[in-house]
Amino acid sequence: MLLGPGINMKRNPLCGRNFEYFSEDPYHTGKLAARYIKGIQSHGISACVKHFAANNQEERRMSIDTIVDERTLREIYLTAFEIAIKEGKTKTVMSSYNMVNGSYTNENIHLMQEILRDEWGFNGVVVTDWGGSNDRVAGLIAGNELEMPTTAGETNKEIIHSIKEGIIDEEVLDVCVDRLLDLHFTTKQAFEKEKKEIDQNKHHEMAQRVAEESIVLLKNDDQILPLKTDKKVAVIGDFAKEARYQGAGSSVVNPTKLDNTLDCMNELGFNVIGYERGFERYGKKSQKLINQASALAKEADVVLLYIGLDEATEAEGLDRQNMKIPQNQLDLLHSLYEVNHNIVAVLSCGSAVEMPWISKVKGLLHGYLSGQAGAKAILRVIAGEVNPSGKLAETYPLRYEDTPSYRHFPGKEVSVEYREGPFIGYRYFDTADVDVLFPFGFGLSFTTFEYDNIQVTKNGVTFSVTNTGSVAGKEIAQLYVSCQSESIFRPSKELKGFTKVHLKAGETKTVTISFDDKTFRYFNVKTNQWEIEEADYSIMVGASVADIRLTATMFVEGTNAPLPYKKEQLPSYYSRKVNHVPVEEFEQLIERKVPTPHFDKTKPLGYNDTIAQCQYAKGALARMAFRLISFTHRS
């Protein structure tokens, strides 16, 4: 079993595991995950899609209660899982640590039985996250078969006792065992085949190709890229010597081979005049390193500056404290700019960052965390051997305070409230007309593309794309849909399809993106099912959510469902101004009172409680222990 892919939504830029997840869009995430799963399982290995569900913060992840309305849960946080299960046919699902609306996910009958098993028809195995079982018997009743890791037989005794006491029927246990046996017999054949030698070089070439396809060009003033071979290049930044190519925590893997930027530069024929580290990797300030780097930059035609977030900042188990690049790296950039304006920044991080410094770089190439072959892939783009074609799968806001979940992330004690509803990512920024640095779907190329000839049928949209530049390139065309009715609050655009098109210089291709069962649907909380609102819909094709090139209109027949909301009760949602929703209005949306978000200081500490709760302990020793640990952590 391979414990992936991770497909939780990028609800907030500071979630510590965003680097593991695909996107802020559920449709995009689901489609990528489905193909990923098919690839894994074609080799007889089980994929394990995770973390099910609404697990969007690391702080107090073992017990935080996610408070979310049913429509938002279905449309935003479950759609990717639905696609992964129905289209990807994943054999296993990993339940998340957190609670959803008062119940741990692996014990949540609504999630595990009513939706996963009954509605989606999932017949595979559900495995807990490591140490993520709260009540073994309650988990089994909900259909969570496999507890990880072992408890040395402790919870087996609980199961036996519960069967003897009639708490759980033995037939329920039999069903769970059958699923585990099916997983065993359908995967063990992969290990019974004749052993094959792995061609590590071939696999490394594939890793390089994947990286090349996903690198995003964000800025290219004065066509500073691609670099000409006669330019004197200064390479600066700790990440140039030791690549930041993967996240930290359970995602860490051992590369079979790891490309080094400095070695690859010589291989690709760059005129490198020197390398300087420039900054301490983990944030410690060093004027000496800055001075040495600035002296080198002064002698160069172009500076290649490798910056980003370190492994301790993006890691499982903790959320980021802010959206900033470490200050010592910014100090370096400011110093370099004073002696050389021709700076190309290579950004390495797994999630969005603020960029108030962007005016001081002419070129900006985002490699994300590009894997073991990423260093060479990035240099091939810089050299012009590869035309960048990646697009952003998340919005880059101007500042963190602009994000819709800013006031409700993370949940610090008992619960976290998803007051923004379905308006996460571009669904908020685009709908509420909030300026951003880079919109969802954005990415530049060394060539240009023109869209034309849109035609819409009941089955999909067809259009043409032309490469109007002088070099070959690839364009990711994106389909967005907008309902023109105001009866139900919705984002102004929602991604409903995408495709990548390769075009030679001057070439035109006709492209079709098909509609599917998710193109026009919404979840109706009154009928408790997916419905279609009868209305005119705008069918939009573009290069990003903010760069729509073609638009058409079509009428879609509805399912005649009753309206789920009363406008006067939900003014923030109908106005799309959801960055500051009052609690009373959120309670109208979820149709119940929100639980208190603070610890109950009268309750004794339990299995899932944290050291932080010792601050409320009756005993002086526990309170003192909390203060001592807090002081040590701050120090």
Protein Blocks (a to p, Z undefined) as FASTA:
>chain_A
ZZdddfbdcfbfklmklmmpmbfcfklmmmmmmmmmmmmmmnopacdddddehiabfbhk
lmpccdddfklmmmmmmmmmmmmmmmnopabdcddfbdcehiafklmmklmmmmmmmmno
pabdcdddehiafblmlmmmnopabacddeehmmmmmmmmmmmnomacfklmmmmmmmmm
mmmmmmmmmmmpccddddfklmmmmmmmmmmmmpccfbdghhlaccdfkbccddedjklm
mccfbdehjklccdfbdcdfklmmmmnopacfbdcekiafklpacfklmmmmmmmmmmpm
bdcddedddfklncghiacfbfcdcfklmmmmmmmmmmocbdcdddddfbdcddfklmmp
fbdcdekjnbjmlmmmmmmmmnopaccfbdcfbdcdfbfklpmklmmcccfklmccdfkl
mmgcjllmmmnopacfbdghiacdfbdcddehiacdfkbccdddddfbfbdcdddddddd
ddfbfkbgcdfbdcfbdcdddddehiacdddddddfklmgccdfklopacdddddddddd
dfbfklcfbdcddddddehiacfbdfklmmmlmnopakbccfklmmmmnopacddfbdcf
kbccdfkbcfklmmmpmblklmmmmmmmmmmmmZZ
